[in-house]
Amino acid sequence: MSTQKRVISFHYTLTDSSGEVIDTSRDQNAPFSYLEGMGQIIPGLERALALLSVGDQRKINVAAADAYGLQDDQLMVKVPREKLPNPGELQAGDQFQASGPNGEMLLFRVVGIEGDEVTLDGNHPLAGVDLVFDIEMTGIREATAEELAHGHVHGPGGHHHH
Ligand code: ZN
């Protein structure tokens, strides 16, 4: 087995288990591309894609625990309105960076406002959601030395900063 990392390209349509579309690459100019082994896509999907060949079409189910994780009740917090930026203009859906229980920076969303008390949710919006990816593998190639040095894919579907 080669230790050379590969660049994998694929089209996808992501739905939840009820079939509601969450995201798709079909409206982009290029398939989505990632560098293997870098944690650039969710682990359950990366493991499944590693087994496919170009041209394969598959439905891949990824349980929440292997996708964006389970809902963590510790990340639902109530805070006084005046502790937040622009307290007079707060709306549900507003987002703030703040440190979570383990000190990591998380994005918190306003999910409820009751008087002077605001409920924030630091869970990923897809936490607790079982995902279904409808996949078409479009490309597999070895990563270039420059891509390995940068840790990301260059060209269509990747970064364009050069
Ligand atoms: Zn680069």
Boltz pocket constraint, residues with backbone or C-beta under 6 A from the ligand:
constraints:
  - pocket:
      binder: B
      contacts: [[A, 146], [A, 150], [A, 152], [A, 153], [A, 154], [A, 159], [A, 161]]
      max_distance: 6.0
